[in-house]
Amino acid sequence: MENPVWNQVLAAFEAQRERNEQENERRRREIAEKHPDLDEVVKSRHEMVLGAVRGAFSDGKLQSAEAVMAEYNQKIAALLQAKGYPADYLAPVCNCPLCGDTGFVYENSVQKQCECLKKAYQQALAQADGNEGENQTFAAFDPMRFPDAPLPGTGVTQREYMMAVRDKCRRFAANAGSGPIKTLLLHGGSGLGKTFLLNCVGHEAQARGVGTMSVTAYDLLMDLKNAYFSRTGETADAYFEATLLLIDDLGMEPLIDSVTVTQIYNLISTRLKRGLYTVISTNLTREELQKRYTERMTSRLLDPRTGMAIAFLGQDIRLMKA
């Protein structure tokens, strides 16, 4: 994935595996130097394993070595304890026995993210969000930034309208992870507070312990595209598995033939089927969304049974401030 936080976490896992291997090698050398008799037993076990593998290639059958391996393991464990070591001193060193600190496990030959990787990523996101957007919370929402002038055809001022929008977003955040409304679409012109409130939802949900992931539409598409065409096992599973996914600036990503619409539709559809929650901000109108992403996708986003769309109206407060 191109996400810098994701890359940082993967690099940390790789560094941990290198440290693990260094520790494994140190222990093997220590045993070889101090206890040659034990080292011979370890080497014999290794030769037995290699023999089983060679047998699989020579006669097409994997030799049954489980019983012999169990005997070797018991003997090695007993010798280690007799010499004052833990019984598992020569077992592979790792923080997570499920994935061996790779971050990935396999279920029915399908690669999945290990829970340890998901947890590390969420912690890294929380730290990044805390450093970069600590003031983008509902508590920091300032209605006085919006003009107290009537919105044409509404009977309310922009300030009153945005306070109502804030309350709707807060209710969605409070129910993310358990409520029936799975998607929240924030649409309207630039400078109306969409990204701010999108981040407010993320912070509120994350504070409640909801697994949250944030990405721009551009970075999302690049990751989906790279995973789709990957020949090295690269995946975009995190986007399909996060309980709450925040997608900012939908419509700003490049429109790549047979990729953009298909991949984003697949993501939204899959997340809905899994009962996961998604917040999207976009400068596009409903009509522009339908033209760009097809009616099939917009109907899923705008289905009132599972989604809520909020139009952002009024004057660009960034231009007013300038």
Secondary structure, 3 states (H helix, E strand, C coil): CCCHHHHHHHHHHHHHHHHHHHHHHHHHHHHHHHCHHHHHHHHHHHHHHHHHHHHHHHHCCCCCCHHHHHHHHHHHHHHHHHCCCCCCCCCCCCCCCCCCCCCEEEECCEEEECHHHHHHHHHHHHHHHHHHCCCCCHHHCCHHHCCCCECCCCCCEHHHHHHHHHHHHHHHHHHCCCCCCCEEEEEECCCCCHHHHHHHHHHHHHHCCCCEEEEEHHHHHHHHHHHHHCCCCCCCHHHHHCCEEEEEEECCCCCCCCCHHHHHHHHHHHHHHCCCEEEEEECCCHHHHHHHHHHHHHHHHCCCCCEEEEEECCCCHHHHHC
